Amino acid sequence: MRNSFVGAMLLLACWHTAVAQELQARITVNANRISSQTDKKVFQTLQTSLNNFLNGRKWTRETFQSNEKIICNFLLNISEASGSNVYKAALTVQAARPVYNTSYETPLMNFMDEAVTFKYVEFQQLDFNENRVSGSDPVSSNLTAVFAYYVYMILGLDFDSFSLRGGDPYFQKALQIVNNAPESREISGWKAFDGLRNRYWLIENLTNSRYTTVHDAIYSYYRLGLDILYENETEGRNAMMNTLALLNTLNNDIPNTMIIQFFFQGKSNELIRIFKKGTPEEKQRARDILMKVDISNANTYKQELK
């Protein structure tokens, strides 16, 4: 069980009996790009409502202790506003996970969704019904659908990192949202034809049997790798090298998949610190793989893992 493991990991002195929500989420709404003619108070209200929506809702049937909550940040950067209370924004989602026997938190997710369109009227209630994702007004419902989707993505990644395929139920929840997503000419990101790097393709990669290796890689990287480093650095680094090998094989078999790029976002500094301590052979092998699978950071790996 994910919770019992985290409890041991944090060396709890006692257990609380109250059932707590799963997230320790911080939502920030940035409207600096919006005209001064718009009443900015609406964005403060939206920020408060989103914080209450994510942190006040029970997203799973699991019992989370207060210190087991998943730390995550959402930055909703609003770029356009119309007179009909419709907004366009980019959403940056970040989540972290504690590493066993340390105070270090490793990134689980670091992703920007550039296609978030929604309607919001100040003080409207933020509702989400997984059985009726599109609600009565698709553009209004798109806001909570997008946030719920990323909550389930975070939960899936977190549970996957503690037990092999442990995140499957939450990835299925995210897939259900995609399959029943709000539809409007103003909304994008939920369909295959909306682009190559969107909500559709991310969950498609995580639920398609062709990409099963990704789940092995997530478990190997976090549970068999990072969590072991403190007690056995060699064993932990070997597991992380195995992660790179798994992802390299997947990349060779199915090039240019979204999930490979997604996995490595926010991890370059972490990987460099770990493999810098390896043998010359380990550094070279890690460098060669990372330069192929994480192309955006190829020059950094080339310089730092000499």
VOLUMTOR-375532 format. One record per residue: z negated, x negated, y negated of N, C-alpha, C, CB in turn. Coordinates in steps of 0.05 Angstrom, whole numbers, padded with zeros to 5 digits, always signed. Glycine has a CB too. Example, Ala and Ser with C-alpha at 12.3 -4.5 7.8 and 13.67 -1.06 7.14 Angstrom:
# residues 2
-00156-00264+00114-00156-00246+00090-00156-00264+00066-00181-00226+00089 -00142-00257+00045-00143-00273+00021-00157-00258-00001-00114-00282+00012 
//
This chain:
# residues 306
+00000-00017+00024+00000+00000+00000+00000-00017-00025-00024+00019+00000 +00016-00010-00044+00018-00025-00069-00009-00027-00083+00039-00013-00087 -00023-00005-00085-00048-00004-00101-00070-00022-00089-00057+00024-00103 -00074-00021-00063-00095-00037-00051-00089-00066-00055-00098-00030-00022 -00063-00074-00054-00056-00102-00058-00062-00111-00086-00027-00106-00051 -00055-00094-00106-00060-00102-00133-00090-00103-00138-00047-00082-00153 -00105-00085-00126-00134-00086-00130-00145-00112-00120-00147-00062-00115 -00137-00121-00096-00146-00147-00086-00137-00169-00104-00136-00151-00058 -00113-00166-00114-00101-00187-00130-00116-00191-00156-00072-00180-00137 -00127-00170-00167-00142-00172-00192-00172-00176-00188-00137-00147-00209 -00180-00179-00162-00208-00184-00155-00227-00163-00167-00216-00212-00164 -00222-00138-00161-00238-00117-00172-00267-00119-00163-00227-00089-00165 -00286-00115-00181-00314-00115-00174-00322-00087-00166-00331-00124-00198 -00308-00067-00176-00314-00040-00169-00289-00023-00172-00337-00028-00186 -00290+00001-00160-00267+00019-00161-00275+00044-00177-00257+00027-00132 -00257+00053-00194-00262+00077-00209-00252+00101-00192-00248+00076-00237 -00265+00123-00195-00258+00146-00179-00237+00163-00193-00282+00163-00173 -00234+00160-00219-00215+00177-00233-00186+00169-00227-00219+00175-00264 -00169+00188-00225-00140+00183-00220-00127+00178-00247-00127+00207-00206 -00113+00156-00249-00101+00148-00274-00070+00149-00272-00110+00120-00283 -00057+00152-00294-00028+00152-00294-00019+00123-00287-00017+00161-00322 +00007+00121-00281+00017+00096-00270+00024+00075-00291+00042+00102-00254 +00029+00084-00316+00040+00066-00336+00021+00059-00358+00065+00078-00348 +00023+00035-00367+00012+00027-00393+00036+00020-00411-00009+00002-00390 +00047+00042-00421+00072+00039-00436+00068+00040-00466+00091+00062-00428 +00083+00023-00479+00084+00023-00508+00112+00030-00517+00074-00005-00520 +00114+00051-00532+00141+00059-00542+00141+00055-00572+00146+00089-00535 +00162+00041-00581+00166+00036-00610+00193+00048-00618+00165+00006-00616 +00193+00064-00639+00217+00076-00650+00223+00062-00676+00215+00107-00654 +00246+00048-00677+00255+00033-00701+00278+00048-00714+00263+00004-00693 +00273+00056-00739+00294+00071-00753+00302+00057-00779+00284+00100-00760 +00299+00031-00780+00305+00016-00804+00334+00018-00813+00299-00014-00800 +00352+00024-00794+00380+00026-00801+00388+00054-00812+00397+00019-00777 +00370+00072-00812+00375+00099-00821+00371+00101-00851+00357+00119-00806 +00388+00117-00864+00388+00120-00893+00360+00129-00902+00408+00141-00901 +00353+00120-00926+00327+00127-00938+00326+00157-00945+00323+00110-00963 +00349+00170-00944+00349+00199-00950+00337+00215-00927+00378+00208-00955 +00335+00203-00903+00324+00216-00880+00293+00213-00881+00335+00204-00854 +00279+00234-00876+00250+00234-00875+00241+00217-00851+00238+00263-00874 +00230+00194-00856+00223+00175-00834+00198+00185-00818+00217+00148-00846 +00184+00205-00829+00161+00215-00814+00169+00226-00787+00147+00236-00830 +00193+00236-00784+00202+00247-00759+00202+00226-00737+00230+00260-00762 +00207+00201-00745+00208+00180-00725+00180+00172-00716+00224+00156-00736 +00161+00173-00734+00133+00168-00726+00124+00189-00707+00115+00167-00751 +00131+00214-00712+00124+00236-00694+00137+00233-00667+00132+00263-00706 +00162+00225-00667+00177+00220-00642+00163+00198-00626+00206+00213-00648 +00156+00176-00640+00143+00154-00626+00117+00163-00612+00137+00131-00646 +00101+00178-00627+00076+00189-00615+00081+00207-00591+00060+00204-00637 +00101+00224-00594+00108+00243-00572+00118+00228-00548+00129+00263-00582 +00134+00207-00551+00144+00192-00529+00121+00177-00515+00165+00173-00538 +00103+00165-00531+00080+00152-00519+00063+00171-00502+00063+00139-00541 +00059+00195-00512+00044+00215-00497+00059+00224-00472+00038+00239-00515 +00085+00227-00475+00102+00236-00452+00101+00216-00429+00131+00240-00461 +00104+00190-00435+00104+00170-00414+00077+00164-00403+00117+00145-00424 +00057+00162-00420+00031+00154-00411+00014+00177-00401+00016+00139-00433 +00021+00201-00409+00004+00224-00402+00014+00239-00377+00003+00243-00424 +00037+00232-00367+00049+00246-00344+00043+00231-00318+00080+00249-00348 +00039+00245-00297+00035+00233-00270+00063+00232-00257+00015+00250-00252 +00072+00207-00252+00099+00203-00242+00101+00200-00212+00111+00179-00256 +00079+00195-00199+00079+00191-00170+00056+00207-00158+00078+00161-00162 +00054+00206-00132+00031+00218-00118+00010+00196-00111+00040+00232-00092 +00016+00172-00119-00002+00150-00114-00026+00150-00133+00012+00123-00115 -00048+00138-00125-00071+00135-00142-00071+00107-00154-00098+00141-00126 -00069+00106-00180-00070+00081-00194-00097+00078-00208-00047+00079-00215 -00110+00056-00205-00134+00050-00220-00126+00042-00249-00152+00028-00207 -00144+00043-00267-00137+00038-00295-00126+00010-00299-00161+00042-00313 -00135-00009-00284-00126-00037-00287-00102-00043-00269-00148-00056-00282 -00091-00023-00256-00067-00026-00240-00042-00016-00253-00071-00012-00213 -00046-00005-00277-00023+00007-00290-00001-00014-00295-00031+00020-00317 +00024-00005-00294+00047-00022-00298+00051-00026-00328+00072-00011-00284 +00051-00050-00337+00055-00056-00366+00085-00055-00372+00043-00084-00373 +00092-00039-00392+00120-00036-00399+00123-00029-00429+00134-00014-00382 +00146-00037-00439+00152-00032-00468+00180-00019-00470+00151-00058-00484 +00181+00000-00488+00207+00013-00494+00211+00012-00524+00206+00043-00484 +00234+00000-00532+00241-00001-00560+00266+00017-00564+00247-00030-00569 +00262+00039-00579+00284+00057-00585+00294+00050-00613+00276+00087-00582 +00317+00037-00614+00328+00027-00640+00350+00046-00649+00339-00002-00637 +00343+00064-00668+00362+00085-00676+00382+00074-00696+00346+00108-00689 +00407+00079-00691+00429+00068-00707+00443+00089-00724+00449+00054-00690 +00443+00114-00715+00457+00135-00730+00441+00161-00729+00485+00140-00718 +00444+00176-00751+00431+00203-00752+00450+00222-00765+00404+00201-00768 +00451+00246-00754+00468+00267-00765+00451+00290-00776+00488+00278-00744 +00463+00307-00792+00448+00329-00804+00440+00349-00784+00465+00342-00825 +00450+00348-00760+00443+00367-00739+00421+00357-00721+00468+00373-00722 +00406+00337-00730+00383+00325-00716+00391+00311-00690+00363+00347-00709 +00416+00301-00690+00426+00285-00667+00426+00256-00675+00455+00295-00659 +00416+00239-00657+00413+00211-00663+00427+00194-00641+00383+00203-00664 +00436+00171-00649+00447+00151-00630+00429+00127-00632+00477+00144-00637 +00424+00115-00609+00405+00093-00608+00411+00074-00584+00376+00103-00606 +00399+00051-00586+00398+00032-00563+00369+00031-00553+00408+00003-00571 +00366+00031-00527+00339+00030-00516+00335+00004-00500+00334+00055-00497 +00316-00012-00508+00308-00036-00493+00284-00030-00476+00303-00060-00513 +00286-00036-00450+00264-00030-00431+00255-00056-00419+00274-00010-00409 +00229-00061-00421+00217-00085-00409+00193-00077-00393+00210-00106-00431 +00190-00090-00370+00167-00085-00353+00158-00111-00340+00173-00063-00332 +00132-00113-00335+00121-00138-00323+00103-00131-00300+00106-00154-00344 +00098-00152-00284+00081-00149-00260+00062-00173-00258+00098-00146-00234 +00037-00170-00252+00019-00193-00250+00025-00209-00225-00011-00183-00249 +00021-00235-00227+00025-00253-00204-00002-00260-00192+00039-00279-00213 -00003-00259-00166-00028-00262-00151-00044-00287-00159-00023-00262-00122 -00070-00284-00164-00088-00306-00169-00083-00320-00195-00087-00325-00147 -00068-00307-00214-00063-00319-00240-00066-00298-00261-00035-00333-00240 -00065-00307-00286-00064-00288-00309-00035-00284-00318-00081-00298-00332 -00017-00296-00304+00012-00295-00312+00024-00268-00304+00027-00318-00299 +00041-00258-00321+00057-00234-00316+00086-00241-00315+00051-00212-00337 +00099-00234-00293+00127-00240-00289+00145-00216-00297+00133-00249-00260 +00168-00221-00309+00184-00198-00316+00196-00184-00292+00207-00207-00334 +00194-00157-00292+00206-00140-00272+00233-00130-00282+00188-00117-00265 +00234-00124-00308+00257-00111-00320+00260-00119-00349+00256-00080-00317 +00284-00126-00357+00290-00132-00385+00319-00123-00390+00286-00163-00391 +00322-00099-00400+00348-00087-00400+00352-00071-00426+00353-00069-00376 +00377-00072-00437+00383-00056-00460+00405-00036-00453+00393-00074-00483 +00398-00011-00459+00417+00012-00456+00427+00018-00483+00403+00037-00442 +00453+00014-00488+00464+00017-00515+00476+00045-00520+00485-00004-00519 +00472+00063-00501+00486+00089-00504+00466+00113-00501+00508+00092-00484 +00447+00114-00519+00427+00136-00517+00432+00155-00541+00398+00125-00518 +00441+00179-00535+00446+00200-00555+00427+00223-00549+00476+00209-00556 +00414+00234-00569+00395+00255-00564+00391+00272-00590+00368+00244-00554 +00381+00296-00585+00374+00313-00607+00343+00316-00608+00387+00341-00605 +00332+00313-00632+00303+00316-00634+00296+00329-00660+00290+00288-00632 +00280+00350-00658+00269+00364-00682+00239+00358-00682+00275+00395-00681 +00229+00350-00705+00201+00342-00707+00183+00363-00695+00194+00337-00736 +00164+00352-00679+00143+00368-00665+00153+00384-00641+00130+00387-00685 +00179+00381-00634+00188+00395-00610+00174+00383-00585+00218+00394-00606 +00168+00399-00566+00155+00390-00542+00175+00374-00524+00143+00413-00526 +00166+00352-00514+00184+00336-00497+00179+00344-00468+00179+00305-00500 +00198+00358-00457+00195+00368-00429+00215+00354-00411+00201+00399-00429 +00206+00351-00386+00224+00340-00365+00218+00354-00339+00221+00310-00362 +00238+00367-00328+00236+00380-00302+00257+00368-00284+00240+00411-00305 +00247+00354-00263+00266+00340-00246+00284+00359-00230+00251+00322-00226 +00276+00384-00229+00293+00404-00216+00313+00417-00235+00276+00425-00203 +00310+00411-00261+00329+00421-00281+00331+00401-00303+00319+00449-00292 +00343+00378-00296+00343+00355-00314+00357+00361-00341+00357+00332-00301 +00378+00377-00340+00394+00382-00364+00381+00402-00383+00421+00392-00357 +00361+00417-00373+00347+00437-00390+00365+00458-00402+00332+00423-00411 +00356+00469-00424+00372+00490-00437+00391+00479-00458+00354+00511-00450 +00385+00455-00467+00401+00441-00487+00406+00412-00478+00388+00442-00516 +00429+00406-00468+00434+00379-00456+00428+00356-00475+00462+00378-00448 +00435+00359-00500+00431+00336-00519+00402+00332-00524+00446+00341-00545 +00386+00353-00526+00357+00351-00529+00345+00339-00503+00344+00378-00536 +00354+00349-00480+00342+00341-00455+00350+00312-00448+00352+00359-00433 +00371+00302-00460+00380+00275-00453+00358+00254-00460+00405+00268-00468 +00342+00259-00480+00321+00240-00488+00301+00236-00465+00306+00250-00513 +00290+00258-00455+00270+00255-00433+00283+00247-00407+00255+00282-00430 +00308+00255-00403+00322+00247-00378+00326+00217-00378+00350+00261-00376 +00333+00205-00400+00337+00175-00402+00310+00161-00397+00348+00167-00429 +00289+00170-00410+00263+00157-00407+00252+00161-00378+00243+00168-00427 +00255+00185-00367+00246+00189-00339+00262+00171-00320+00249+00219-00331 +00287+00168-00325+00304+00151-00308+00293+00123-00308+00333+00150-00318 +00286+00112-00331+00276+00084-00332+00248+00082-00321+00278+00074-00360 +00232+00103-00324+00206+00102-00311+00209+00099-00281+00190+00128-00318 +00226+00115-00269+00230+00113-00240+00243+00086-00232+00248+00136-00230 +00259+00075-00249+00270+00048-00244+00247+00027-00243+00291+00041-00265 +00230+00029-00263+00207+00011-00264+00189+00014-00240+00191+00015-00290 +00183+00038-00232+00167+00043-00209+00180+00032-00184+00161+00073-00206 +00206+00037-00181+00220+00027-00157+00219-00003-00155+00249+00036-00158 +00224-00017-00177+00223-00046-00177+00195-00056-00172+00233-00057-00204 +00175-00044-00183+00148-00052-00179+00140-00049-00149+00128-00036-00196 +00145-00026-00138+00138-00022-00110+00155-00040-00091+00142+00008-00102 +00180-00044-00098+00196-00063-00082+00185-00091-00082+00225-00063-00093 +00172-00098-00104+00162-00126-00106+00136-00130-00090+00156-00132-00135 +00124-00108-00081+00099-00110-00065+00104-00105-00036+00079-00091-00076 +00124-00089-00029+00130-00084-00001+00160-00079+00002+00114-00059+00009 +00171-00089+00024+00199-00088+00028+00209-00059+00029+00207-00102+00055 +00227-00052+00011+00239-00026+00008+00218-00005-00001+00251-00017+00034 +00195-00015-00012+00175+00004-00021+00183+00021-00044+00150-00012-00029 +00204+00012-00059+00212+00027-00082+00233+00049-00077+00224+00008-00102 +00241+00052-00052+00262+00071-00045+00257+00100-00056+00265+00073-00016 +00233+00111-00053+00229+00138-00063+00234+00141-00093+00200+00148-00057 +00228+00120-00108+00231+00122-00137+00260+00117-00146+00213+00102-00151 +00274+00100-00131+00303+00097-00136+00317+00123-00130+00314+00074-00120 +00308+00137-00110+00320+00163-00103+00315+00183-00126+00310+00174-00077 +00292+00182-00138+00286+00199-00161+00305+00193-00184+00256+00196-00170 +00309+00167-00189+00327+00160-00210+00356+00169-00204+00327+00129-00215 +00364+00167-00179+00390+00176-00171+00393+00206-00174+00395+00168-00141 +00372+00221-00169+00372+00250-00173+00376+00257-00202+00346+00262-00163 +00364+00241-00220+00368+00246-00248+00398+00241-00256+00350+00228-00265 +00409+00220-00245+00437+00214-00251+00455+00236-00241+00445+00187-00238 +00450+00245-00217+00467+00266-00205+00465+00293-00220+00460+00270-00176 +00443+00297-00234+00438+00323-00248+00435+00319-00278+00414+00337-00237 +00446+00297-00288+00442+00289-00316+00454+00309-00335+00453+00262-00321 +00443+00311-00360+00455+00328-00380+00484+00321-00385+00439+00326-00406 +00500+00341-00390+00529+00336-00395+00537+00348-00422+00546+00348-00373 +00550+00331-00438+00560+00339-00464+00579+00317-00473+00536+00343-00485 +00598+00324-00490+00617+00304-00500+00603+00283-00517+00639+00318-00516 +00579+00288-00526+00564+00269-00542+00548+00249-00525+00545+00283-00561 +00545+00255-00499+00528+00239-00482+00545+00221-00464+00511+00258-00464 +00535+00196-00461+00549+00177-00442+00528+00161-00428+00568+00159-00458 +00537+00146-00408+00519+00129-00392+00511+00139-00365+00495+00124-00408 +00518+00164-00359+00510+00176-00334+00533+00176-00313+00500+00203-00338 +00557+00170-00322+00580+00172-00305+00593+00145-00299+00601+00191-00318 +00606+00144-00276+00620+00119-00268+00640+00110-00289+00633+00121-00241 +00654+00130-00301+00676+00124-00319+00666+00118-00348+00696+00146-00320 +00640+00119-00352+00629+00113-00378+00628+00083-00384+00601+00125-00381 +00632+00067-00364+00631+00038-00368+00623+00024-00342+00612+00030-00390 +00622-00003-00343+00616-00018-00319+00586-00026-00318+00633-00043-00318 +00572-00023-00339+00544-00032-00341+00528-00009-00354+00541-00058-00358 +00522+00011-00338+00507+00034-00348+00487+00044-00328+00527+00056-00357 +00475+00067-00334+00454+00078-00317+00465+00086-00290+00441+00103-00330 +00490+00096-00290+00502+00103-00264+00505+00079-00246+00530+00116-00269 +00516+00058-00255+00522+00035-00238+00496+00020-00230+00540+00015-00252 +00476+00020-00247+00451+00007-00240+00438+00020-00216+00432+00007-00263 +00436+00047-00216+00423+00060-00194+00442+00061-00170+00414+00088-00201 +00468+00062-00175+00487+00061-00152+00483+00035-00137+00516+00063-00163 +00480+00013-00151+00476-00013-00137+00450-00014-00122+00477-00036-00157 +00430+00000-00132+00404-00001-00119+00400+00019-00096+00382+00004-00139 +00419+00037-00093+00418+00057-00071+00441+00055-00052+00416+00085-00083 +00461+00038-00058+00484+00035-00041+00478+00015-00019+00509+00026-00057 +00483+00022+00006+00476+00005+00029+00491-00022+00028+00483+00019+00055 +00512-00024+00013+00527-00049+00010+00510-00071-00004+00553-00045-00005 +00490-00061-00019+00474-00080-00035+00445-00082-00024+00473-00071-00064 +00441-00076+00001+00414-00077+00013+00401-00104+00008+00416-00071+00043 +00416-00125+00007+00406-00152+00003+00389-00154-00022+00428-00173+00002 +00395-00138-00042+00381-00139-00067+00351-00133-00062+00392-00119-00087 +00345-00114-00045+00317-00107-00040+00303-00129-00026+00316-00081-00024 +00317-00143-00007+00305-00166+00006+00299-00188-00015+00324-00177+00028 +00317-00191-00034+00314-00212-00054+00291-00206-00073+00340-00214-00071 +00287-00181-00080+00265-00173-00098+00238-00179-00084+00266-00143-00105 +00236-00171-00059+00211-00176-00044+00206-00206-00040+00212-00162-00017 +00227-00220-00033+00225-00249-00029+00217-00263-00055+00251-00260-00019 +00228-00255-00077+00223-00269-00103+00194-00265-00111+00242-00258-00124 +00184-00240-00110+00158-00234-00121+00135-00239-00101+00157-00206-00131 +00137-00224-00078+00115-00224-00059+00113-00250-00043+00117-00201-00040 +00136-00260-00033+00136-00284-00017+00139-00309-00033+00159-00282+00003 +00148-00306-00058+00152-00329-00075+00130-00333-00096+00178-00328-00088 +00132-00318-00117+00113-00321-00139+00084-00318-00131+00119-00302-00162 +00078-00298-00114+00051-00292-00106+00039-00314-00089+00049-00266-00091 +00056-00331-00077+00047-00352-00059+00044-00379-00073+00066-00355-00035 +00057-00382-00096+00059-00408-00109+00031-00420-00114+00073-00405-00135 +00012-00404-00121-00015-00415-00128-00027-00429-00104-00033-00394-00139 -00025-00416-00080-00037-00427-00056-00020-00448-00042-00043-00404-00037 +00006-00443-00043+00025-00462-00029+00051-00464-00044+00030-00452+00001 +00052-00483-00062+00075-00485-00080+00101-00489-00065+00070-00508-00100 +00100-00505-00044+00125-00511-00029+00135-00486-00016+00120-00533-00008 +00117-00471-00003+00125-00446+00011+00135-00426-00009+00101-00435+00027 +00122-00423-00031+00130-00404-00051+00157-00411-00063+00110-00402-00073 +00162-00436-00069+00188-00444-00080+00210-00441-00059+00186-00474-00090 +00204-00446-00034+00224-00442-00013+00232-00413-00011+00213-00451+00014 +00213-00395-00014+00220-00366-00014+00237-00359-00038+00194-00349-00014 +00232-00371-00061+00248-00365-00084+00276-00377-00082+00234-00376-00110 +00277-00400-00068+00304-00411-00063+00319-00393-00044+00301-00439-00050 +00305-00381-00025+00318-00362-00007+00328-00338-00022+00298-00353+00015 +00313-00329-00043+00322-00308-00060+00349-00315-00073+00301-00301-00081 +00350-00339-00084+00375-00347-00097+00398-00348-00077+00372-00375-00109 +00393-00357-00052+00413-00358-00032+00423-00330-00024+00403-00372-00006 +00404-00311-00022+00412-00283-00016+00430-00272-00038+00387-00265-00013 +00422-00276-00063+00438-00265-00085+00464-00279-00088+00422-00267-00111 +00465-00305-00082+00490-00320-00083+00510-00309-00062+00485-00350-00079 +00500-00303-00038+00517-00292-00017+00527-00265-00025+00501-00290+00009 +00510-00248-00037+00519-00222-00046+00540-00225-00068+00495-00206-00056 +00536-00243-00086+00554-00248-00108+00581-00257-00098+00543-00267-00128 +00581-00274-00077+00606-00283-00065+00621-00260-00051+00601-00306-00045 +00605-00243-00038+00618-00221-00023+00628-00199-00042+00597-00209-00003 +00612-00193-00062+00619-00172-00082+00615-00183-00110+00602-00145-00077 +00635-00196-00120+00632-00210-00146+00628-00190-00169+00656-00227-00152 +00614-00200-00190+00611-00186-00215+00597-00159-00213+00639-00182-00227 +00577-00157-00196+00562-00133-00194+00541-00131-00216+00549-00130-00166 +00535-00107-00225+00516-00104-00246+00488-00113-00238+00515-00075-00255 +00480-00108-00213+00453-00113-00204+00446-00142-00204+00449-00101-00176 +00466-00160-00200+00461-00189-00201+00453-00197-00229+00485-00205-00192 +00469-00188-00249+00462-00194-00277+00436-00182-00285+00485-00184-00295 +00431-00158-00276+00406-00144-00282+00382-00159-00272+00406-00115-00270 +00384-00169-00247+00362-00183-00235+00353-00207-00251+00369-00191-00206 +00372-00222-00261+00366-00248-00274+00359-00245-00304+00389-00266-00272 +00362-00222-00315+00355-00219-00344+00326-00224-00348+00363-00191-00354 +00320-00243-00366+00292-00249-00373+00278-00269-00355+00277-00224-00374 +00293-00279-00335+00280-00297-00315+00287-00326-00318+00288-00287-00287 +00305-00334-00336+00315-00361-00336+00292-00382-00341+00336-00364-00358 +00275-00376-00360+00253-00395-00366+00234-00398-00342+00237-00387-00391 +00229-00375-00330+00211-00375-00306+00223-00392-00283+00206-00347-00296 +00249-00388-00278+00262-00403-00257+00263-00433-00263+00290-00392-00253 +00268-00440-00288+00269-00468-00295+00242-00481-00291+00278-00471-00324 +00220-00468-00300+00194-00480-00296+00187-00484-00267+00173-00461-00309 +00195-00466-00250+00189-00468-00222+00205-00490-00208+00193-00441-00208 +00231-00490-00213+00248-00509-00198+00248-00537-00210+00276-00499-00197 +00238-00540-00235+00234-00566-00246+00214-00583-00230+00225-00564-00275 +00196-00569-00216+00175-00583-00201+00185-00589-00172+00150-00566-00200 +00209-00580-00166+00219-00585-00139+00230-00613-00135+00241-00565-00133 +00238-00618-00111+00251-00644-00105+00278-00645-00118+00254-00648-00074 +00290-00669-00121+00317-00671-00132+00337-00654-00118+00326-00700-00132 +00334-00652-00091+00353-00635-00076+00349-00606-00083+00349-00640-00046 +00324-00597-00085+00318-00569-00092+00329-00562-00120+00288-00563-00091 +00324-00581-00139+00334-00576-00166+00364-00574-00167+00325-00598-00184 +00378-00591-00152+00407-00590-00152+00417-00564-00139+00418-00614-00137 +00405-00556-00117+00414-00532-00103+00409-00507-00121+00400-00528-00076 +00385-00507-00133+00379-00484-00151+00398-00484-00175+00350-00486-00161 +00403-00507-00186+00421-00508-00209+00449-00499-00202+00423-00537-00220 +00459-00507-00179+00486-00500-00171+00489-00470-00167+00494-00515-00145 +00468-00458-00155+00469-00429-00150+00466-00414-00177+00447-00420-00130 +00446-00421-00192+00440-00407-00217+00464-00408-00237+00415-00418-00230 +00478-00430-00238+00501-00432-00256+00523-00413-00248+00511-00460-00256 +00523-00404-00223+00543-00385-00213+00535-00356-00216+00550-00391-00184 +00509-00351-00211+00500-00323-00210+00489-00314-00237+00479-00319-00189 +00481-00332-00254+00470-00325-00280+00486-00340-00301+00439-00332-00282 +00510-00332-00304+00530-00347-00320+00521-00350-00350+00557-00334-00319 +00508-00329-00360+00501-00330-00389+00481-00352-00395+00489-00303-00397 +00467-00362-00375+00448-00383-00379+00456-00409-00364+00420-00375-00369 +00482-00411-00357+00491-00434-00342+00486-00460-00356+00521-00431-00337 +00491-00462-00381+00487-00487-00396+00458-00495-00396+00498-00485-00424 +00440-00476-00398+00412-00481-00399+00403-00493-00372+00396-00456-00405 +00412-00481-00350+00405-00491-00323+00417-00519-00320+00416-00472-00301 +00441-00524-00330+00453-00550-00327+00437-00572-00340+00482-00549-00338 +00426-00565-00364+00411-00585-00379+00383-00588-00368+00410-00577-00408 +00370-00566-00361+00342-00567-00354+00336-00575-00325+00329-00541-00360 +00355-00570-00307+00351-00576-00279+00367-00600-00270+00358-00552-00262 +00367-00622-00286+00382-00646-00279+00368-00661-00256+00384-00665-00303 
//
